[in-house]
Amino acid sequence: MTVTPQQKRKLVVCRDLGPDAMSLLHERHDIEVILWPYTDRACDRQWLMDNIVGASGVIIMFTEKADREVLDKAGPQLQVVSTYSVGYDHIDLKTLSRGNIRLGYTPDVLTDSVADLSVTLALMSSRNAIEAASVVQAGDWPNKPWAPFLFCGPQISAPHFTPTRTVGFLGFGRIARATLARLVPFGITHCIYTGRSTTSPPQIDDDPSLKPYLQSSNPLSSLKSITRVPLTTLAAESDVLFLLAPGGPETYHIVDEAFLRRMKKTAVVVNTGRGTLIDSDALARALEEGWIWGAGLDVVEGEPVGADHVLIKEPRCVVLPHIGSSTTETRKVMSAMVVKNALAALDGQQMPAELDLTGRV
């Protein structure tokens, strides 16, 4: 049966997802794809508002807000919002739930890439990578005579120098556990975390993501404990603290001046979660006045930020432009998943990854 243009359902796509994923859309002759035409900039809100009218589905990035205004503008026929992200604080979940609109997202697939980058930022921050590299890039290396403690910083892998090394996590989900697994061979002895769950901390032997490192016969088995702690303890005892909690009012500026003042002077803070978790002004003061050693950020409140931002000026703060999932392999899988989520919802089928909106009204 031939599908006429009037019968086609409209799917708005806010960014080109690459040839493999886009081919999944173009082979569906029963769907009209409305694609944001530019590859070098984020989708314009007014374009989205104009084109979402009458749409059955929309594929968005974390840069687009699917708020009540946008969702109401779409109309009652909207079936699905599919977001190219694991986070969903840019989406009005209550409006989705009230309108019986399904939400697809991309968990799990970016776990490894974000965990890799989290460890990278910890190493860069502790070893003064930005400050040292800037000397070379400025051509000033010949004017910096070698000295015993030039560019020195705290060593994460220090089992011979420090008998205990404690890594902390604000949020202890998939990415946090993958990050911890990568850190165990560095000689980490204790893990502490604070999360939303009220359940008991996981037993070491029962955590499949950590088991390979925790066998008694494994020479890399240094981890002795995983303990849920209060926020104040997390601040005071972490040698390296990873922020991997979701955004939102409950976690807004949870790392504030009081938190940072409790931390060790040799501590490093890594944020690959949400920019709103940290008070940027307080972090800048902490770095400038030496409350902590360094910070590595893949996310910053108000991003993208310019060279005049308070944290960009700090030599011991590594700031990356939100590249946690930026590996070719991860992005290809994310692109395919976001398309398959949308198509499954439009076809009334189970989505590869759907957020349960029960109780969100």
C-alpha positions in Angstrom: 0.0 0.0 0.0 1.3 3.4 -0.9 1.5 6.0 1.9 0.4 9.4 0.9 2.1 12.6 2.3 -1.1 13.3 4.3 -0.8 9.9 6.0 2.9 10.2 7.0 3.7 10.9 10.6 6.2 13.7 11.3 9.4 13.1 13.2 11.5 16.2 14.0 15.3 15.5 14.3 17.3 18.3 15.9 20.7 17.2 14.6 22.2 15.1 11.8 23.0 11.7 13.5 25.4 10.4 10.9 24.8 8.2 7.8 24.2 4.9 9.6 21.5 6.2 11.9 19.9 8.6 9.4 19.6 5.7 6.9 17.3 4.0 9.5 15.0 7.0 9.2 15.1 7.5 5.5 14.2 3.9 4.7 10.9 4.5 6.6 8.6 5.8 3.9 5.7 6.2 6.3 7.6 8.9 8.3 8.3 12.4 7.2 11.7 13.4 8.7 12.2 17.1 9.4 15.9 17.7 10.0 17.6 20.7 11.5 19.7 21.8 8.4 22.9 22.9 10.1 25.7 20.7 11.3 27.9 23.5 12.8 25.5 24.8 15.5 22.8 23.7 17.9 19.2 23.6 16.9 17.5 27.0 17.2 14.6 27.0 19.6 12.3 29.0 17.3 13.0 26.4 14.5 12.0 23.7 16.9 8.9 25.5 18.0 7.8 26.1 14.4 8.5 22.5 13.2 7.3 20.5 16.1 3.7 21.5 15.5 1.8 18.3 14.5 4.8 16.0 15.1 4.4 12.5 16.3 7.9 12.4 17.6 11.0 14.4 18.2 14.7 13.5 18.6 16.6 16.0 20.7 20.1 16.6 22.1 20.8 17.7 25.7 21.1 21.2 24.2 17.4 21.4 23.4 14.9 21.9 26.2 11.7 19.8 25.8 9.8 22.0 28.3 6.1 22.5 28.6 6.0 25.2 26.0 7.6 23.0 23.3 5.6 19.9 24.2 2.3 21.9 24.2 3.2 23.4 20.9 3.6 20.0 19.4 0.0 19.0 20.1 -1.8 16.0 21.5 -0.6 13.6 18.8 3.0 13.7 20.1 3.9 10.1 21.1 7.6 10.2 21.9 10.6 12.4 22.9 13.9 10.6 22.2 16.9 12.3 23.8 20.5 11.8 22.7 21.7 11.6 26.3 21.6 9.6 29.5 20.5 12.6 31.5 17.0 14.1 31.2 17.0 17.2 33.3 16.4 19.2 30.1 13.0 17.6 29.7 9.7 18.3 31.5 8.9 14.8 32.8 5.6 15.9 34.4 4.2 17.2 31.1 5.3 14.0 29.3 3.6 11.8 31.9 0.4 13.8 31.8 0.3 13.6 28.0 1.2 9.9 27.9 4.3 10.8 25.9 7.0 8.2 26.0 10.7 9.1 26.7 13.7 7.3 25.2 17.2 7.9 26.3 20.7 6.4 26.0 21.9 4.8 29.3 24.7 2.2 29.5 26.2 2.8 26.1 28.3 5.7 27.3 29.3 4.2 30.6 32.8 3.2 29.5 33.6 6.4 27.6 32.6 8.6 30.5 34.5 6.4 33.0 37.6 6.6 30.8 37.4 10.4 30.7 36.7 10.6 34.5 40.0 8.8 35.2 41.8 11.0 32.5 40.6 14.2 34.3 41.7 12.9 37.6 45.2 12.2 36.3 45.4 15.5 34.4 44.3 17.5 37.5 46.6 15.8 40.0 49.6 16.0 37.6 49.2 19.7 36.7 48.8 18.8 33.0 47.2 22.1 31.9 49.7 24.3 33.8 52.7 22.3 32.5 51.4 22.1 28.9 50.8 25.8 28.9 54.5 26.4 29.6 55.4 24.4 26.5 52.8 25.9 24.3 53.9 29.4 25.3 57.4 28.6 24.3 58.6 29.2 27.9 60.0 25.7 28.6 63.6 26.9 28.0 63.1 29.5 30.7 61.8 27.1 33.3 64.9 25.4 34.8 64.3 21.9 36.1 63.7 21.8 39.8 62.9 18.9 42.2 59.4 20.0 42.9 58.5 21.9 39.7 55.0 20.9 38.5 54.6 18.3 41.2 51.2 17.2 42.4 49.7 14.4 44.5 50.1 10.9 43.0 46.9 8.8 42.6 48.8 5.5 42.4 50.8 5.8 45.6 50.6 2.4 47.4 54.4 2.6 48.2 54.1 6.2 49.7 50.6 6.2 51.2 49.1 3.1 52.9 45.5 4.1 52.1 44.0 5.9 49.1 40.3 6.8 49.3 38.2 7.5 46.2 34.9 9.1 46.7 31.8 9.2 44.5 28.8 11.5 44.7 26.4 9.2 43.0 27.2 5.5 42.7 25.6 4.2 39.6 26.9 2.5 36.5 29.5 5.1 35.5 30.8 5.4 39.0 31.3 1.7 39.4 33.0 1.5 36.0 35.3 4.4 37.1 36.1 2.6 40.3 37.0 -0.6 38.4 39.5 1.3 36.4 41.0 2.9 39.5 41.5 -0.4 41.5 44.8 -1.2 39.7 46.1 2.3 40.8 46.2 1.0 44.4 42.9 2.5 45.7 42.2 0.9 49.0 38.9 2.4 50.0 35.8 3.6 48.2 33.2 5.9 49.8 30.1 7.2 48.2 26.9 9.2 48.8 23.9 8.5 46.7 20.1 8.7 46.6 19.5 5.1 47.4 18.8 4.1 51.0 19.8 0.5 50.4 22.9 -1.0 52.0 26.2 -0.5 50.3 27.1 -3.2 47.7 29.2 -6.1 49.0 32.5 -6.2 47.2 32.2 -9.8 46.2 28.6 -9.3 44.8 29.5 -6.4 42.4 30.1 -8.0 38.9 31.8 -4.8 37.6 34.5 -5.1 40.3 34.9 -8.8 40.7 37.8 -9.2 38.2 39.8 -7.0 40.4 38.8 -8.4 43.8 39.8 -12.0 43.6 42.1 -13.0 46.4 44.6 -14.4 43.8 44.6 -11.1 41.9 47.8 -9.1 42.6 45.8 -5.9 41.7 43.2 -6.6 44.4 43.8 -3.6 46.7 40.2 -2.5 47.4 39.3 -3.3 50.9 35.9 -1.5 51.4 33.0 0.2 49.7 31.1 2.3 52.2 28.1 4.6 52.0 28.9 7.8 54.0 27.3 11.1 54.9 28.1 14.1 52.6 30.4 15.6 55.2 32.5 12.4 55.4 32.6 12.2 51.6 34.1 15.7 51.5 36.6 15.1 54.4 38.0 11.7 53.4 38.1 11.6 49.6 41.6 11.9 48.0 39.9 12.0 44.6 36.2 12.8 44.4 34.1 12.0 41.3 30.8 13.8 40.8 28.4 11.6 38.9 25.0 12.5 40.3 22.1 13.8 38.2 21.2 17.5 38.0 18.1 19.2 39.4 17.0 21.1 42.5 18.1 18.3 44.9 21.7 18.4 43.9 22.1 22.1 42.8 25.4 23.4 44.1 25.8 20.4 46.5 29.5 21.0 46.2 29.6 24.5 47.7 32.0 26.5 49.8 31.3 24.6 53.0 31.8 21.3 51.2 35.1 22.4 49.6 36.5 23.7 52.9 36.1 20.3 54.4 38.2 18.6 51.8 41.9 17.8 52.0 44.3 20.3 50.6 45.7 17.5 48.3 42.2 16.5 47.1 41.1 16.5 43.5 37.5 17.0 42.3 36.3 15.6 39.0 32.9 16.5 37.6 31.7 14.4 34.7 28.1 14.5 35.9 26.3 17.9 35.7 27.7 21.4 35.8 25.1 22.5 38.4 26.6 20.2 41.0 29.4 22.7 41.7 29.3 26.3 42.8 31.8 27.6 40.2 32.7 30.7 42.3 33.3 28.6 45.4 35.5 26.2 43.4 37.5 29.0 41.9 38.2 30.3 45.4 39.1 26.8 46.7 41.7 26.5 43.9 43.1 30.0 44.2 43.4 29.8 48.0 44.5 26.2 48.2 41.6 24.5 50.0 42.0 21.7 47.5 44.7 20.7 45.0 42.9 20.6 41.6 39.8 20.0 39.6 38.9 18.3 36.3 35.6 19.3 34.7 33.9 18.0 31.6 30.7 19.9 32.5 30.3 23.5 33.8 27.2 25.3 34.9 26.0 27.6 32.1 28.1 25.8 29.4 29.4 26.6 26.9 31.6 29.1 28.7 34.2 31.6 27.4 37.7 32.4 28.3 36.5 35.0 30.8 34.9 32.3 33.0 36.2 32.2 36.5 37.3 28.6 36.3 39.1 28.9 32.9 41.6 31.3 34.6 42.6 28.7 37.2 45.8 26.9 36.2 44.9 23.8 38.3 41.5 23.5 36.7 41.2 21.3 33.6 38.0 22.2 31.7 36.9 20.1 28.7 33.9 21.0 26.4 31.5 18.2 27.5 33.2 15.3 25.7 32.4 12.5 28.1 30.8 10.3 25.4 33.0 11.6 22.5 34.3 8.4 21.1 33.4 7.4 17.6 32.2 4.0 18.8 30.0 5.4 21.5 28.4 8.2 19.4 27.5 5.7 16.6 25.7 3.5 19.1 24.0 6.4 20.7 22.8 7.7 17.3 21.4 4.3 16.4 19.7 3.9 19.8 18.1 7.3 19.8 16.6 6.6 16.4 15.5 3.1 17.4 13.8 4.5 20.5 11.8 6.9 18.4 10.8 4.4 15.8 9.8 1.8 18.4 7.5 4.2 20.2 5.9 5.4 16.9 5.3 1.7 16.1 3.8 1.0 19.5 6.7 -1.4 20.4 9.1 -1.8 23.3 11.9 0.8 23.1 15.5 -0.3 23.5 15.8 2.2 26.4 12.8 3.9 27.9 12.5 5.9 31.1 9.6 4.8 33.3 7.5 8.0 33.9 5.2 6.3 36.5 4.5 8.7 39.3 6.0 11.8 37.5 2.7 13.7 37.4 
